[in-house]
Amino acid sequence: MDLLHPNNSKKDKKNRSGLGIISATNTHGSFGAGVLDLNSLAPVIIDGDEAYVDMGALHARSQVEKGIKFLTNKEDVPNGKPYWIVWVAMDRNEKGPYYAGVAASFMLVDREAKRGYKILAEHVNRMDDALKRRIRLAEMDDRSKRALKKLLVEQNPEFWENSRDELKENLQV
């Protein structure tokens, strides 16, 4: 799945400018004012050695999150499997398109118990970090970083090449 164009609908094939989640019509106080433009944001799920785009995560409805009651205490999910949601914002600079902001949020999910652990405020803050072109990956383990790097490089080598050294250094494991 293409990070920039994850859907395959007719509308998306015609309009390849971004993800097409929310677009503000103007910024002068009418419709769209104060709305986050998520056209250049993609949520990546890290599941062990695998990384994949799941657009449902934008609204806390990824395949991993569906049907799970989330709690704010880790101890309440003792058999949870660790996952990362990584928010990837894309932009264009003088070199061309690149991965501009990348920030990770942790969660645990116990499918059998239908329980999970995540801090919603942290997920929202990390999404905001990515949109503000920040790199926030220090908490991720090396295995997850390798999976993320592999996905980003394979999705678009040009984006990876044009990305800031800070991102490359954070994913050097």
C-alpha positions as CSV (number, residue, x, y, z in Angstrom):
1,M,0.0,0.0,0.0
2,D,1.3,3.4,-1.0
3,L,1.8,5.7,2.0
4,L,0.7,8.7,-0.1
5,H,-2.2,7.0,-1.8
6,P,-3.5,4.2,0.4
7,N,-6.9,3.9,-1.2
8,N,-7.7,2.7,-4.7
9,S,-11.0,4.4,-5.3
10,K,-11.8,6.3,-8.6
11,K,-11.7,9.6,-6.6
12,D,-8.3,8.8,-5.2
13,K,-6.9,7.8,-8.7
14,K,-8.0,11.2,-10.0
15,N,-6.7,13.2,-7.0
16,R,-3.3,12.0,-6.1
17,S,-2.3,15.1,-4.0
18,G,-2.4,13.3,-0.7
19,L,-4.4,11.0,1.6
20,G,-7.6,12.9,1.3
21,I,-8.9,12.5,4.8
22,I,-9.7,16.1,5.7
23,S,-9.2,19.2,3.6
24,A,-9.9,22.7,4.7
25,T,-11.5,24.9,2.0
26,N,-10.0,28.1,3.4
27,T,-8.4,29.5,6.5
28,H,-10.4,32.7,6.9
29,G,-12.9,31.7,9.5
30,S,-15.5,29.8,7.5
31,F,-15.7,26.0,6.7
32,G,-12.4,24.3,7.5
33,A,-11.0,26.9,9.8
34,G,-9.1,25.3,12.6
35,V,-9.3,21.9,11.0
36,L,-6.1,19.8,10.9
37,D,-5.2,19.0,7.3
38,L,-4.4,15.3,7.3
39,N,-3.8,14.9,3.6
40,S,-0.1,14.2,4.2
41,L,-0.4,12.0,7.2
42,A,-0.3,8.2,7.3
43,P,-0.6,5.9,10.3
44,V,1.7,3.0,10.3
45,I,1.1,0.0,12.6
46,I,4.2,-1.9,13.8
47,D,3.4,-5.5,14.7
48,G,6.7,-7.2,15.6
49,D,8.8,-7.4,12.5
50,E,5.9,-6.2,10.2
51,A,5.0,-2.6,9.5
52,Y,1.9,-1.6,7.4
53,V,-0.4,1.4,6.8
54,D,-3.8,1.2,8.4
55,M,-5.8,4.4,7.7
56,G,-8.4,3.4,10.3
57,A,-5.9,4.4,13.0
58,L,-6.6,8.1,12.2
59,H,-9.9,7.6,14.0
60,A,-8.7,4.9,16.5
61,R,-10.3,2.2,14.3
62,S,-7.3,0.3,13.0
63,Q,-7.7,-3.5,12.6
64,V,-5.6,-3.8,15.8
65,E,-7.9,-1.4,17.8
66,K,-11.3,-2.7,16.6
67,G,-13.4,-4.4,19.2
68,I,-10.9,-3.6,22.0
69,K,-11.8,-1.7,25.2
70,F,-8.8,0.4,26.0
71,L,-7.7,1.1,29.6
72,T,-5.1,3.5,30.9
73,N,-3.4,1.1,33.3
74,K,-0.8,-1.3,31.8
75,E,-1.2,-3.8,34.6
76,D,-4.8,-4.4,33.5
77,V,-3.6,-5.9,30.3
78,P,-1.0,-8.5,31.5
79,N,-1.1,-10.6,28.4
80,G,-1.1,-7.7,25.9
81,K,0.8,-7.9,22.7
82,P,2.9,-4.7,22.1
83,Y,2.1,-2.5,19.0
84,W,3.3,0.9,17.8
85,I,1.3,3.4,15.8
86,V,3.7,5.6,14.0
87,W,2.3,8.8,12.5
88,V,4.2,9.7,9.3
89,A,3.8,13.2,7.9
90,M,5.0,13.9,4.4
91,D,6.1,17.2,2.9
92,R,8.2,18.7,0.1
93,N,11.5,20.6,0.5
94,E,14.1,21.9,-1.9
95,K,15.2,18.2,-2.6
96,G,11.7,17.0,-3.2
97,P,9.1,15.0,-1.3
98,Y,10.3,13.5,2.1
99,Y,9.2,12.0,5.4
100,A,8.9,15.2,7.4
101,G,7.5,14.2,10.8
102,V,7.5,10.7,12.3
103,A,6.3,10.0,15.8
104,A,5.4,6.8,17.6
105,S,2.7,5.9,20.1
106,F,2.7,2.6,22.1
107,M,-0.2,0.3,22.9
108,L,-0.8,-3.2,24.2
109,V,-3.6,-5.4,22.9
110,D,-5.0,-8.6,24.3
111,R,-7.3,-9.9,21.6
112,E,-8.6,-12.8,23.6
113,A,-9.6,-10.6,26.6
114,K,-10.7,-7.8,24.2
115,R,-8.7,-5.4,26.4
116,G,-5.9,-3.0,25.5
117,Y,-3.8,-0.3,27.0
118,K,-3.1,3.1,25.4
119,I,-3.1,6.7,26.4
120,L,-5.3,8.5,23.9
121,A,-3.7,11.9,24.8
122,E,-0.3,10.5,23.9
123,H,-1.5,9.2,20.6
124,V,-3.0,12.6,19.8
125,N,0.1,14.4,20.9
126,R,2.3,12.2,18.7
127,M,0.1,12.7,15.7
128,D,0.5,16.5,16.4
129,D,4.3,16.0,16.7
130,A,4.4,14.4,13.2
131,L,2.2,17.1,11.7
132,K,4.6,19.7,13.2
133,R,7.5,17.9,11.5
134,R,9.1,16.4,14.6
135,I,10.8,13.1,15.0
136,R,9.8,11.2,18.1
137,L,11.0,7.6,18.0
138,A,13.3,7.3,21.0
139,E,10.9,5.0,23.0
140,M,10.7,2.4,20.2
141,D,12.6,-0.8,20.5
142,D,15.2,-1.7,17.8
143,R,13.0,-4.5,16.2
144,S,10.2,-2.0,15.7
145,K,12.6,0.6,14.3
146,R,13.9,-1.9,11.8
147,A,10.4,-2.7,10.6
148,L,9.5,1.0,10.3
149,K,12.7,1.8,8.4
150,K,12.2,-1.1,6.0
151,L,8.6,0.1,5.2
152,L,9.6,3.7,4.7
153,V,12.5,2.8,2.4
154,E,10.5,0.3,0.4
155,Q,7.5,2.6,0.1
156,N,9.4,5.4,-1.5
157,P,13.2,5.4,-1.7
158,E,13.2,9.0,-2.9
159,F,11.2,10.2,0.2
160,W,13.7,8.3,2.4
161,E,16.7,9.8,0.6
162,N,15.3,13.3,0.9
163,S,14.4,12.9,4.6
164,R,16.4,14.8,7.3
165,D,19.4,13.1,8.9
166,E,17.5,13.2,12.2
167,L,15.1,10.6,11.0
168,K,17.8,8.4,9.5
169,E,19.8,8.6,12.7
170,N,16.8,7.7,14.8
171,L,16.2,4.5,12.7
172,Q,19.8,3.5,12.6
173,V,19.9,0.2,14.6
